[in-house]
Amino acid sequence: MTQPILEHFGQVFHHEDPMPTPRGPRTGRCIVVTTGSREPQMLSANALNAIRAATLLLVDDQVSGSVVALAPQGTRVVHVSTRNGGLASPPAFVEKLIAMAVGEGEQVVHLQANASCQ
């Protein structure tokens, strides 16, 4: 049964009850990648591998579009915060979205900009 569970700036996210598989419930993972520099060539090999394996990217507003472009075609991208005024995603929303996606087997990467390196 599908039910709307989260709404974020006009986007409605649905959640399906996890279906157990013969190997047990689906499990995913979440990796936080701090981009530091706005240059994608400055990412570590581990960060680049995580982005390329992601099925869902959660992107802070100060992350460069060239970093987001490293994700494979078909990767869902959700922008989750706005700094410097404007609307901001509540941390509880981001945490719930991560928990929901990981529980459904998603490979989540949360891209965060390190303002001190910008």
C-alpha positions, 0 to 999 in steps of 0.5 A, a space after each residue: 500500500 502506497 501512502 504519502 509520507 513526506 512533503 517538501 517544497 511541493 514534492 510529495 514522497 511516497 513510501 511503500 511498506 518494505 516487502 521482505 525478500 528471501 534474504 530478509 528485508 531490503 537494506 541500503 546505506 547512506 554516505 555523507 560526502 563533503 565536497 570541500 572545493 567546488 571542483 569535482 576533480 578534487 573529490 577522493 576516489 571513495 567519494 567519486 565511487 559513492 556518487 557513481 553508485 548512488 540511486 538517490 542524491 541529497 544535495 545541499 544548495 552550495 554543492 557545485 552542479 559539476 559534482 552532481 553531474 558525476 552521478 549516473 543518469 537516472 539517479 534521483 536528485 533532491 535538493 535538501 537545503 538552502 542557506 543564505 536566507 530562503 527556505 531551509 529543509 528541516 533536519 528532521 525531514 532530511 533524516 526521515 527521507 534518509 531512513 525511508 530510502 535506506 529502508 527501501 534499499 536505496 544507495 543514498 549519498 548526501 552531498 554537503 558543501 564545506 563552506 570553509 573550503 569554498 
